[in-house]
């Protein structure tokens, strides 16, 4: 159990007295003034409780506790002060988000009881945080697994988009970006409702019929419908929902807007690359459409080297053949008649033909195809 407590006061004799009084019950550290207190909070050790005086030179206790909350949000904040007017107490509670407000002089019994309660509150906060993080991580992993199993083409594309999103965030020096990474991986979760054939047509750049276009246009809404039910993924859902509606001139101050702009650029850029467009031409196409894309995001994306595709040969069952796969070996019948030659791209007609031959048991159940693995 973390029993470390930090006391902040501008009077050394007060700090010395507190240390002597509490050293046998708690792990007590002291800081002379708010600047030293903030420096200690920025250090590696996280305190369970921080207790501040109100009137200190340069920064009062409420201002100090506001800074403390931003630096160490899980640390429980308390105030111990001789300035016990009602307004100070009200401001401390409302603006400093404090757990307890104590008046000087404070009896050893009350101070000990209050610190013990603060430590219990700290443990509860961290237990809840750990539970939420494990639940959130498990939920994200489950959703990604579902996407990988149900729609490998969409999963592969999501991996590439995540690569571009992460690299763009690096260039733009976005620090708190886990929501951006998750939005990239889960932006295609709505594709689990899309038949594989339609997804493959989309990635191959084939024309879609109107009902297929309408079905595909709903995938972002389907993704948000799933994500809205998971706690702490509200921002992720908002980024995905805004991706197709965000404008180039929308302010970047909001992380949701900036995230949507990055996700849109990364998605559209990857879609062009998947259709065989060169990186330079894809970028120029997006620059020409300057009203749709944020120029700063495009500039960051332009300098990113696309991931490389590594081709390997894999033996897979005929029923797992997907449109666009390339045959890595001739397919011959049991009496050595050529059925399909090496190097051909799998089409619906070819797949149906092979399934018919397989039903007659005149060809092998598995065929060799080239598969591509993304090398980041």
N, C-alpha and C positions, 0 to 999 in steps of 0.2 A: 504494500500500500504506500502510495506517495503521501508523505506527511510534511513535505517541504513548504515552509511559509516565508513569504517575503514581506518585511515591514519597511515602509518608506516614510521618512519624516525628515524635517530640516533641522532637528535638534538632536545632537549626538547623545546627550544624556538620556533622552527619552528612549532612544534605540538601545542603549546599553542596559537600561532598566528592564526593557521588554525581553531582551536576550537572556538576562539572568533569571527572569521570572519563568520563562517558558522552555529553556534549553533542555530540560529533562523530559518534557512531554512531546515536543515537536522538533523538527529539524528547522531551526530558525536562522534566517539570513536577514541582514539589514542593508539599507541603501540610504545614504545621506542626500536627500533631495530627489526630485523627479527625474533629472537627467541620469543619475546613477541608477535609479530604479528601472528606467526604460532600457538602459544598457544591460542590466542583469536579465531582464525579460527576453532580450534579443539573444542571449547566450543559449547554449544547447540545452541546459536543464530547464524543464518545465515545472513551474511551481503549482502546487495544488491550490493555494490561496495567496492573494496579495492584499495587504492591508495598508491603506494610505491615510496620511493626515490631510486636512482640508487646505489650510493656509500655508503655502510654501512659495518661496520666491521664484518668479519666472513662470510657474505653472501651478494652478491650484489642483486640489485633489480630484475634482470632477474631470478636468481636462486630462490629468494623468491617467485616470481609470478608463477614459475613452480611448486613449492611445494603447493602454494595456490590453483592452479588449481586442483591438485590431492585431496586436502582436501575438497575443496568446489567448485566443477566444475561449479555450476550455478552462482557463484558470478562473477560479471563483474570486470575485472582487468584493472587498469590504472597506468601510471607512471608519476610522477612529479619530475623533476630533473634539476639540474643546469649543469649536464654533457651532453651537447646537441650536441655531435658530431654525424655524420651521422652513424657510425658503431653501436653506442649505440642504436640509434633509430631503425636501421634495426634489430639488435639482439632482441630488446624488442618486436618488432612486430612479428618476425618469430619464436623466441624461447619462448617468454613469453606469446604469444597469447593475447596481450593487446588490449583493445578497443580504448583507446586514449593515446597519448604521449604528455605531456605538459612540457613546459620549465619554470624554475624558473628565474626571478620572474613571476608569473602568475596573471593576473588581476582578481579581484573578479568576474567580469562579466563572463569571459571565464571559470573560475573554476566552477562557479554556473551552467552555461550552460552545461558544460561537465558532471558534476555529474548528472544533471537532465536527460541528454541523456543516461547516464549509468544506471540510475534507470529504465528508460523506456525499455532499452534493457533487463534488468533483468526480468521485468514483462513479456516481450514477450517470453523470454526463458522459464519461468515457466508456462506460459499459453500453450505454445506448448508442454512442457513436460507433463502437466496434460492431455491435449487432447490425446497425444500418449499413455499414460498409461491407460486411460479409454478405448480407442479404442483397445489397446492390450489386456487388461483384458477381455473386452467383446468378442473379437475374440476367445480367448482361452476358455472361458466359453461356447461359442456357439459350438466350435469344440468338447469339452468334452461331451456336451449334445447330440450332434449328434451321437457320439460313443456309449454313454450309451443307446440311443434309438434304434439304428440300429443293434448293436452287443453287447448285455449285457455281453456275455462271454469275449469278448475282453476288455470291460470296466473294468470288475472285475479283469482281469489280469493286466491291466494297473495300477490299484490302488495298487495292491500288489507290482508291480515293483517299483512304486514311493516310497513306504514304504522302500524297500531295498536301493534304490538310496539315499534317504534322510538320512537314518541311516548310510550308508557308508560314505557320505559326512561329517556327524558329526564326525565320527571316524577320518577321514583324515583332519579334521579341515579346510574344504573348506568354506570360508565365503560367497563370492559372488556366490551363487549357484542356483538362481532362474531358470537359463537356464537349469540346470540339472533336476530340478523338472518338468519343463514343457516338456522337452524331454521325460521323463519317461511317463507322462500322454498322450502325443501325438504320441509316437512312434508306437502306434497301430491304429492311425487314418486311415491308409491305409487299415485296415481290413473292412472298410465300403463297400469296393468293393468285399469282399470275402463272398460267401454264408455261412449262419450260419452253415449249415451241415458240411462244410469243416473245419470251425473253431472249432466246437465241436469235430470232429474227431482228430484234431491236439492236443487239450487239453487232450483228452482221451488217447492219445498215439497210436491211430489206424494208420495203414499203409495207406499212401496216394498214389493214382495213379499218374502217371507222369504228366498229365495235371494239377492235383490239386497241386502238388509240385511246378510246374512252376508258377501257379497263386499265391501261397502263397509267393514265393520268391520275387515277385514284390511289396509286400505291403510297404516296406521301401521306395522304389522309389515313390510310390503313395503318401505316407505321405509327403515326401520332396517336391513333386510337389505342394501340397496344401500349405505347410508352406512357400515356397519361395515367395509366393505372399503377405505375411503379413509382414509389416515393423517391424524391431527389433527382428524378429525370425530367422535371418540368422544363428546365432550360434546354435540355437536349431535344425534347419534343418541340419547343418553340423555335429552335434553330432550324429543324427539319421543316416545320410548317411554313416558315418564312422564306425558305430557300428559293422558291419559285416566284415569290412576290416582292422580294427585296429589290430596291433600285440602286443604281450606281451612286447616286448623290445622297443616299440615306446616311445619317451620321454614324461614324464608327465608334463613338464613345460608348455605346451600348454593346456589351460583349455578344448579346444575342444577334444584333444586327450585323456586327463584324463577322461572327461565326457563320451566319447565313450567307454573307457575301463570299467568304472563303469556301464554304461547301458548294456553293453554286459554281464558282470558277473551277474548282477542282473536278466537280462532276462533269461539267461540259467539256473541259479540257481532256479528261480521260475518255469521254465518249468519242471525241474526234480521233484520238490516238488509236482506240480500239477498232475504228473503221479504216485504219491504214493511213490517216493523214499524218504528215511529218510534224514533229514538235514545232518547228518554225512556222509552218503554214497554219497549224492549229492556233498558235498564239496570235498570228496576224489576223486570222478570221475573228478572233475574240476582240482584238483591239479595234477592228473595223466596226464592231457592234458596241461602241463605247457607251451607249446608254444603258446597256444591260449589266456591265461588269465594272466593279470598282477598280480604278486605275492603279491604286497603291497595291491592291491584292494581286492584280495581274503582273505588276512589276516584280513582286516577290516570287510569284509562281514561274515567271519566265526564266529565272536563273536556276531552276531545279532540274536536275538530270532525271529523266523518266526511269522507272525501274526496268531492268532487263528481263527478258523472257528466256528461260533455259528449257530447251526441248529435250524430252526423254521419250523412250518407247515403253508403252504399257500394254499388257494383255488384259482386255476387259470383255465381259459378256456382251453379246449383241444388243440385248435389251437396254444396256447402259450407254449405247452410242448416242452422242448428241450432235445436233446439226453443226456443221462446220469443222468437225474433227477430220483429221487427215489420216488416211490409211498408211501404215508403215510397212505393210507386206501384202503381197497378192492374196486374194481369197479364192481358193480352189475347192471344187467339189471332191467328194471321196474318190471319184474316178478320174481326178486330175484335170477337170475342165475348169478353165478360167471363168470365175463369176464376176469379180471386180478386181481391177488392177491397182497396184500400189500407187500412192500419190493422189488419189481422188479424194475430194471433199465429201463428207457424209451429207446426203440430202434426205428428205422425207421418202422419196421414191426408192432410193438405195436402201434405206433402213427397212422399208416394208418388204423389199425384194429379199433381203438377207433373212428377215424373219420368216418369210415363206419357205426359203430353202432350209432353214433350221427346223421348221415344223415337219418337213419331209425327211429330216435327219440326213441330209446330203452334204452339210458343211459342219465345221467345228462350232461349238457353242461360243468360243471366244475368238476375238480378232486382235491384231496388233495395230495400235494407233499411236501417233505422236501426241504427247501431252506437254503442256507448257506449265512451268513453275516460275513464279515471280521471284526474281533475285533483287533484293533491295540494297 
